C-alpha cells in the first residue's frame, strides 16, 4: 500500500461523488491504471456512463482496505455481507447479490462457474489500479448475467521506465497480541515499445479477537475467535506490447493460493447448527490476453481470450477439535472447475456525433465435483452473448445511448448419481434472454449533469441453482428460467460551492422470476425440511444515494455518502429479504498536517439487517470508526499506524458471526 503526501488534487473527484460523476473523474496521467482492462460504456468522457462509480488505488490505500469487499463497502449503494456459515466476503449492490452482479478482472469474468459467487476476501487490493462498479444500467458490451450491474477490478500498468513499491505490516489485536502480517510489492517498467508489471502479496492472520463486549456463546468463549485464521498468496504478471500510440497487446497471468478457517456460529438461536468447517485450499489461476487495434481513423477492435481455473476443498468435522469425521454430516468435498472464453468488441464512428459498438462473447464453464464414496460428477454450460450499443450526441450538452443484448445458455453436460451409485444424466435445458436499455445525459451547467437510465436485465440460473441436492435438503430443478429486472435510475450532480460537490441518485428495480427456495413435502428429501429452487419471486427495490465532498484549502478533505434502500417481497411478504440494511452512512476525512504527516479516518453507521428469511435472526445496527496516521520518514518511505474499530464495538454483518474488536496495524512502505 502506498500513501502519498501530495496536496489534495482539485481536479480529482473522490469516491463519494463518483457514483454519479465518475465520467468526469478520469485518471491522472501518472496513475498506473491498466486502461485496456476497463469495461467501457462511454462515448465521450463527459457523457456516459450512467450509474457507475470508481475507486482508485490511492483511495483504497488511504483507507487501508486490503480486500476487495472491504474496499467496495465504502461506495454508496454497496453493502458488504459476510456469509457466516461459509466465511465468505460478499457484497450487495443496490440489493442485488453477487450472482446478479458478476465480478470481472480487466473485463474477464472470474466468478465461480458452479454457483456464480466469489469470495472477495481472497482478492487482495495491493495490485489493483481501480475498481469500477456499474449499477443497474451497465453496458451491454460486458457480457451476460448483469442483472444488477458489474464489478470490474482493473489492474495496474506502469507509466515510467522503472517504478514500483514495496510494503509490509503487522496486525495486533486489542490486547496488542500480534495476530497477523502482510507483505506486498509492485514492480513495473514501461519501455515505450513494451512494458511489464509484476505484483505479489502475502496476507496472513492467525486469529482475530472479539470485542470486550462479547460475553460468549455455547461454541465461542470471549476473546480470540475460534477457527478464524486465513492465508492468501497472490502473484500477478502482465506483459504488454505497444507498437504505436493506438495499439496494445497484453498477456496476463494471476495465481492465487488461499486457505481459511470457518468460525462457528456464536449467536443466540438454539436451532442453528454449529458447523466445524475448514477450507484447506481455495486456489485460483487465470491466464488471459487482451488487445486493442486501431482500424483506420474512426474504428477499433478489442479482443479478450481467457482460461480460468478454480479449485477448493472443504473439510467438515465432528467438533471443535477439527480432528475426526465420524458423523454423517462430516466428510470432505472438493471442486475442480475451469472456464475458457473469448470476446471481440468492435467500435466505429458512423459520423462525428455518433458512435456504435458491437461485442460478441462465448464462455464455457466446467464443474467437476468430487465426493468420497461417489463417482465424480461433471457439468458443462456454454453461454453466448451479443451486444449492440449506439451513442448519439445531439448537442454538446445532450447525449442519448441505446443498447440491446441477446444472451443464450446451452447445457451441454449435467450428471447425477442414482441409488445404485451410478452416473446418470440430469435433464438438460437451454434458455435465452433479450436485454434492451436506453440512457440519456444532459449537462445542466459546466459543472452539472442530469442523467436517466432504463435497463432490462437478466441472469441465467447457475449449475448449483439447477442441480444441487444441497446435502439432501433440496430437489434439483433443471427447468429454471432466467431472472429478469427492470432497472431505472435518475441522478443529478453539481458543484454546490467552490470546492464542494454533491450528487443525488434515485433508483428503482422491479425483479421478476426471482429464483427462491420453495417448500416441498418433507418426504421428498432425504434430510428434511425439503425445498426446491423455483422462479417464484417478485421483488421491488427502490432507494436513494446521496453524496457530498468538500475540499477545504489544499490540505483538508471531508465527505460522505448515504444510502437508503427499501426492498419488498411482492410475491410472498412472509419471506423476509436478508443481508441488506435499510440505511447506511459513510463519512471520511483527511488532513495533511504538514508535508510529512497526515491523518485520515472514516466511520460507518448502518441500521439492522435480517439474517434469516423467517425474520427471527437479526444483526443489530452498528457504528464503527477507523483512523490512520501516516509519516513520511524519508523520501519515498512512509510509516503508518492505524486503529480499526476504535471504540471496540461488538458488531456483526450476519447474526451469530461477530467481527473483530478493536485492532491495530503498523505498515512500512517504500515507493520508487
VENSULLIN-V954129 format. One record per helix or strand of 2 or more residues. SS is the DSSP state (a for helix, b for strand). FROM is the first residue (numbers start at 0). LEN is the number of residues. Records with the same first field share a line. If there is no record, write none. Layout:
SS->FROM-LEN ; FROM-LEN
This chain:
a->14-11 ; 34-3 ; 56-6 ; 67-5 ; 83-3 ; 119-3 ; 139-3 ; 462-5 ; 521-3
b->51-5 ; 77-6 ; 87-6 ; 100-5 ; 107-2 ; 127-8 ; 148-8 ; 162-10 ; 177-13 ; 193-12 ; 208-2 ; 229-12 ; 247-15 ; 275-20 ; 298-19 ; 330-21 ; 353-18 ; 376-17 ; 397-20 ; 422-3 ; 430-12 ; 448-11 ; 482-15 ; 499-21 ; 529-23 ; 555-14 ; 582-10 ; 596-10 ; 608-2 ; 617-2 ; 621-13 ; 636-8 ; 662-9
